[in-house]
């Protein structure tokens, strides 16, 4: 019996079946795949999570599922056939024409032509489609390659060629979930997901994101059909602000909505060390979100998202898997896990000459406390008043 199975059996009631093990959906396509030498997504992410969790003994075979690759025909539920054809053709030829670049935003600095530019996002979308099917009877699934929340129907957007969270929500619906809550704690607003579901009262959309950060959408006044809750936060805020908006707004809103399924986009770019935002969370803020949402619906899907510092994103997302399984995170990592972190490189950047030792020997950041700005307190009170009316 594996460590996971043993722990779950110890806590299971003799009169109830043991709940299904959490599953992690992944693929080796992400190992070595890069958007290019100068792109923020040149760094390893999913492969680091797989290597760390295996080095820690947290990913036995029975909990790993290899992601399928979605076919273009399965992706027309959100993306246009013309865009999908252009994406497939660009991968095949490794080039785009000017009209294609203008129409579909392919071959741009943000959304470059690269070797796996269709196969890689189609694998992430395939994981989200599969997750909805696997969760038909409930359970927990983690897809760290998911969370590409900016993709639009007819164009790539913000490093995102396909919008796998949209496919996850659609798949959950097809497989029995009537009401889906989508919570996004990435540093960037999920404009593509909001575009898809802003007018759908059965899809709750909640986003925390850095105010005035690209794509500069997600104002607190944007409410969709009444079920859209945007919580823009000022730059520099840490764990205390994360806890306030979580406990005072997000959890009460989810509880009032009573979802059949929760999708949590757990982008790691709100962590202090990430170069693509000015947020200052610790990874423990992320883990607390994961833990507290875990019991609020029978179906739970956790996705990755942003994250551009290879050490901070790998440590954060490996810890997410620990939370989903109830594993204790060691204060000091065993040598095999340290070797994974010591083997990472971050080419083409000048911020980190030498990673600090705790990036190499630990998973958990120290909590990052800080002042709660008055503007955040006022925004929370406003949202609480809205919640009273919404209920």
N, C-alpha and C positions, 0 to 999 in steps of 0.2 A: 504494500500500500504506500502511495506517495505521501509526502509530508502534507500536501494540501488535502488529500482524501482523508488522511488520519485526523487532521484538525477538524474538518467538517463533520466527520463521523462522531467525534467526541462531543460536539455541541448539538447534534441532532436529537430530537425527541424520538424515543423508541416507537412512538405511535404515529410519527409523520415520516414521509419519505425524505431522504436527504436531497436538498435542492441541487439542481445541476451546477456543475463546476463552471466558474467564469471561463470564457473562451477568449483567446487573443488571436485575431486575424492578422496575418502578416505575409510577407513575400520577400524573396531575395532580390527582386528587381530593384529594390531601393539601395542595395549595397553597391556602391560605386557609381550609381546614376547621379548626374549632376546637371544643373541648369547652365553650367559654364563657369570658368575660372574666376569670374568677377561677380557672379550673381550671389545674393544672400543664401540661396538654396544650393550652394555648392557643398554645404556641410553635411556629414552623415547624421541621420536622425533615427529612422526606424531600425536600421541595422544595429545602432548602438543600444536601443531598447532591447532588442532580441538578445544581443550578446550579454548585456548586463543581467537581464532576468535569468538567462540560462546559467551564467556564472554564479549567480546567487542560489541556484537550485529552485527557482520559482516558476519555471516553465516546462513542466513535464509534457511528454508527447500528447497525452490525452487532452491537454488544454490548448494546444496550438492548432490552428486551422489555416491552411494555405489559401490565400485569397484567389478567387477566380478573376479573370479579366472580362469586364463587361464588353459586349459587342455593340457596335454603333446603333443597331436596331433597338437595343435596350435603353439607349440614352436619349431617344427622341421624346421621352416623357417630359423632358425639360429643355434640352438643347435642340436647335433647329437642324434638320438634315443637311442644309448647306454648310453650316458651321462644322458639323461632325465630319463631313466629307473633306472640308478644307484642312481640318486637323490631321486626319489620316493621310491625306496627300502630302502635307508638309513634313510629316515624319518620314514618309517613303522617299521623298526627293531631297530632304534636308534643306529646303528653301521655300520661300513664299514670294509671290508677286506683289507689287505695290498695291493693286486693288484688294488683294486678300488681306494684306497688312492693315489697310485702312478700314476694311469692313469688319474683320474679325479680331483685330489686335494681336495677331500672331507675328512673330519675328520682331517684336519690340524689345527694348532692354528689360522690361519687366517679365515679358512672356516670350522668351527667346525660342528659336528653333534649336532643338537638341535631340540626341539619338532616340530617346524613349518618350518623346513629347506626347504621343497618344497612348502608348502602352502603359506608361507609369500612371497617369491619372485614371486610365480605364481600369487599372488594377485596384486603385483606391475606391472608385465607384463600384466595382464588382464586390468589394468587401462590404460596402454599405448596403447594397442590394441583398447580399447574402445574409447580413446581420438581421434585417427585417424578417426574413424567412425563419432564421434560427430562433428568433425571439417570439415566434407565434404563440408559444405556450409559456412565455416568461423566461427570465434569466438575466444574465449579465454578459455583455460582450464589449471588448476593447479593440479598437482599430486605430492604432497610433498614426497610420498613414492617412487617415481621414481628416476631415475638417477643412477642406478647401472651399471656404464659404463665400468667396468673392465671384466665382464663375457666373457669367450671365448667359441667357439662352443663346445668343448669337455671337458671343465674343468671349475671349479669355480676358481675365481681369485680376490684377493684383497677385500674380504668380499662380493663379488658379485657372486651369484649362477646362475642368469639369467641376460641377458643384455636387460633390458626393453627399453633403448633408441633406440636400433636397431629395436625392434618391433614397437616402435612409428613411426620411419621413414618409415618402411615398410608399416604400416597401413595408414599413410598419403598418401603414394604413391598409394595404392590400392583405396583410396577414393578421388582421383582427383588432388593431389599435384604433379606436375611434377618435380619441383626443391625445395629441402628442404635444409635449412641452419641450421646446428647444431652448437651451440655456447656453450662452456663448461668453466665455471669460477671456477670450483672446484680446490683445491690446487694440485690435482693429475691428471696426463695426462690420457685422456680417451682411453687407449690402445685398449680396446675391440671394441669400436665404430670405431676407425680408422682401425682396422683389417677388419671390415665388409665393410667399404665404401671408403677406400683410393684410390681405382681404379675407383670410380664412379664419373664422372665429374658433375653429376646432384645432388650430395650431397656435399654441402660446409661444411667443417670441420674446426672449429676455436677453439683453446684451449689456455687459459692462465693457467699456472700451475707453481709450484715452481720448479726451476731448481735443478737437482740432488736429487730430492725427488722420492721415489718409485712411479711408476714402472721404473723410469729412462728411459722413452721413451719420444717421442715428441720433438726431436731436431728441431731447426728452419730450418735446412736443409732438413727435411723430408717433401716433398711436395706432395706425392702421384701422382695423375694424373694432378697435377697443382692446385687443389682446396683445398689442405690441408694447413692450416696456423697455425703453432705452435708458441706460444709466451712464451717461458720459462722465468721466472722472478726470480731474486735473492731473497734469504730469506730476510725478514725484510722490504720489501717494502709495502707502505701504499696506501692511497686513491689517492694521486697525480699520482703515477705510474699507478694505475687502470684507472684513467681518461685519462692519456696520451695514453695508448694503446687502450683504447675504442674509443676515438675521432679521433686519428690519423690513426688507422689501422682497428679496428674491424668494426665500423659503415661504413666507406667507402668501405670496402670489401663486406659487406652484401649489401650495396646499389648497388654496381656494379654487384653483382650476381642476384639481383632482384628475390628473392625466392617467391614461392607460399605459403610456410609454414616456420615457424621458431620454432625450438626446443631449448630452453635454459635450460641447466643443471646448477642449481644454488646451487651447493654444498657450504655449510656454513663453510667448514674447512679452507678457506682463511681468516676468521675473526681472529683477533689478539689472542683471548682467547682460540682458539682451540688447543688441545694437539697433533694433528696429522700433524701439519705443523708449519712452522716458518714464515708464511705470517703475515701481520699486517694491513689488511683492516678493516674498520668499516663495519657494516651491511648496512650503507647508500650507500657504493660503490656498493654493490649487488643491492640495490633497484634502483639505477640510471641505471644500466644495464637493469633491468626489464622494467623500464619506457621507455627508449630510443629505445629499440627493439620492443616495443609494437605496434607501428604503421607502421612497415616496411614490414609486410606481412599480408594477410587477415586471415591466420590461425596461432595461437600462442599457443604453449604448453610449460609450464614451469614445470620443474621437480626439485625434491630435489637433493640429492646426498650425499656427505660427510658432516660431522658435528658431533662432538663427545663431545662437552661441552653442557649439556642439556639446560642450560640457553641461551647460545649464539645462538644455532641452533634454539630453539623454538622462540626466539625473532626475529631472522633474517627471518625465514620462515613465521611467522605470518605477518610481515611487507610486505613480497612479496605479500600476498593476499590483503593487503591494497592498494598497488600500482596498482595491476591489476584492482581494483574496483574504484580507485580514492578517497579512503577514506583518511581523515586527521588522522595522527598518533598523539594521545594525548601526551602532554609533560609529564604528569603523568597518569599512568594507573588507571582506576577505581579499587575499592577494589576487585571485583570479578576476574579481570584479575591478580591482584597482588597475590591473593590467589593461582591461578594456578602456578605461578612462585615460590611462597614460599613453595609450596607442593612438588617441585622437589628435588630429592636427587641424589648424584653422588657417589655411593659406590665404594670402592676399589681404590681410587686415593688419592694422597697426595698433589696435587697442590693447592687445594682450601679448606681451613679449614672452611671458612664462606663466602658465596657469597657476593660481594659488593652490597650495597643498590641499585645502579642503575640497576643491573641485575634483581631486584625484583619489581621495580617501573616504569620502562620505557621500551619502545621497541627500540627506536632509540639510537644508539651509537653517541657520539661526533665524528665529522670527524677526521680522523687520517692522518694528513699531514706529509710530510717528504721529504727528498731529493730524487731527481731522479738520480740514478747512471748513470755515463757516458755510461756504457755498455748497459743500457736500451735505452738511446737516440740513440746510434749507431744502435742498433737492430731495433728500430722504423724507422729510416731513410732507412735502408736496406729493410725493408718490404714495405715502401712507394715506393721505387724504383721498387720493384717487382710488386706492384699494378699497376704502370704506364704501365709496360709491359704486365700485365695480362689483363688490360682493352683493 
